[in-house]
Amino acid sequence: MTTSKRTSVLVVDDEDTVRSMLQAALLRDEYDVVSAISPEDALRKLGVLTFEVVITDLRFPGIDGIHLLREIQRRWPDTITIVLTAYPSLESAVAALRAGAHDFLSKPCPPSEIRHSVQEGLDKRRGLARRLELMQVLERQLMEGLRAIRGDVALIRGGTGELPPLPQTGRLPDRREGRILRAGSFIIDYERHESLLGDLPLDLTPTEFDILAALVERAPAVLSPQEIARRVFEYNVSEVEARELVRWHIHHLRRKLELDPDQPHMLKNVRGVGYKLDIS
């Protein structure tokens, strides 16, 4: 496999023989391979270098592999993670997958299977990136159309821009009625396609707007990634696909809502269930 930009893989294991075996196997596909001897070492390297894939063991002295997986999912959600462990169990497999792992492999593992898992993860990552890129193009086109429509409406109104009183409700109004939804400090204006947090206008993409509106409608209830995908993108996807698709938008939405996106207080994750807005 030859590419103009080689794919970077981080191998995390405290055994020299395992790191050497993985490096030899992955170099056959011309990956750039960097090694780390512990999760702490891996986090240091992830902080300064970009890796498309991380392959990690689970058992380490100190921080374990599950903690590393969670940190990668939280801080570098686009990175594909693969577990390679000599102590597989149902509990550890479930914990790893819930922490965002793409695959769970048992030692000893044939090099061909490891290489296949890496390639499969990269294909999935690139496919998702292509879908997200297309969605961003569509979002920009939609936003331009909405701005044009709002300009026409302003001309018809004579520039008054008056809005009806805000209803105190947590239920979603019919968008065709041009109503306004309010929950806590969040205000969603469907007619103008605008959103506010208190008095602060939020600069959201159309998809971010729809996700926030769905969460405001149901606040403080929890929405699963699949339900968000159905409501916002209007198609059914698997649980894994929905989680990958929605997580990217939640990541960017938090950066526009939270003072500290890494410690969210409003847009919260309910582990294993989904997302909710804390409007208290």
LINKA-V118428 format. One record per pair of residues at least 6 apart in sequence whose ideal C-beta (glycine too) atoms are under 6 Angstrom apart, sorted by the first residue. I is the first residue (numbers start at 0). J is the second residue. D is the distance in Angstrom with one decimal. If there is no record, write none. Layout:
i=[I,I]
j=[J,J]
d=[D,D]
This chain:
i=[0,0,5,6,6,7,7,7,8,8,8,8,9,9,9,10,10,10,10,11,11,11,12,12,13,18,22,24,24,24,25,28,35,35,37,38,38,38,39,41,50,52,52,53,53,54,54,55,55,56,56,57,57,57,65,65,68,68,68,68,69,71,71,72,76,76,79,79,79,80,80,80,81,81,81,82,82,82,83,85,87,92,95,101,102,127,138,138,138,141,142,145,165,165,169,171,172,174,177,179,180,180,182,182,182,183,184,184,185,186,187,187,187,194,194,194,194,201,206,207,207,209,210,210,213,214,218,218,219,219,221,221,221,221,222,222,223,224,224,224,224,225,225,227,228,228,228,253,253,253,254,256,256,257,265,267,267,268]
j=[28,29,31,30,51,31,50,51,25,30,32,52,33,50,53,18,21,34,54,35,41,55,18,56,36,34,32,110,113,114,32,114,41,44,59,59,62,67,62,67,78,79,117,78,80,81,83,64,67,64,84,64,84,91,94,98,80,98,99,100,98,78,80,99,246,250,101,120,124,99,100,101,101,102,116,95,100,103,104,106,105,103,103,120,116,243,204,205,206,205,205,192,179,181,182,216,178,189,190,188,187,215,215,218,278,278,196,197,215,195,194,212,215,201,203,208,211,255,248,248,252,231,231,248,230,276,276,278,275,278,269,272,273,275,273,274,273,241,242,245,273,238,241,245,236,241,244,260,263,266,260,265,266,263,277,275,277,274]
d=[4.9,5.6,4.7,5.1,5.0,4.6,4.8,5.8,5.6,4.8,5.1,4.5,5.3,4.4,4.6,5.5,4.6,5.0,5.2,4.6,4.5,3.9,5.2,4.8,5.4,4.6,4.6,3.6,5.7,6.0,5.0,5.8,4.0,5.7,5.5,5.8,4.2,3.9,5.9,6.0,6.0,4.7,5.5,5.8,4.9,4.7,5.6,4.9,5.8,5.7,5.5,3.7,4.5,5.9,5.3,5.4,5.5,3.7,5.7,5.7,4.8,5.4,5.6,3.6,5.6,5.6,4.9,3.7,5.4,6.0,4.9,6.0,5.7,4.7,5.5,4.7,5.1,4.8,4.8,4.0,4.4,4.7,5.4,4.4,4.5,5.6,4.7,4.8,5.7,4.8,6.0,5.1,5.5,5.1,5.0,3.9,3.5,4.6,3.5,5.1,4.2,5.8,4.7,4.6,5.2,2.8,5.6,4.7,4.8,4.2,5.4,4.8,5.5,4.5,5.8,5.9,5.9,5.8,5.7,6.0,5.0,4.4,5.5,5.7,4.9,4.6,4.2,4.8,5.7,5.8,4.9,5.1,4.9,4.4,5.0,5.9,3.9,3.9,4.6,4.3,5.9,5.9,4.3,5.0,5.3,4.3,5.9,4.2,5.4,5.3,4.9,5.5,5.6,4.8,5.5,5.6,5.7,5.9]
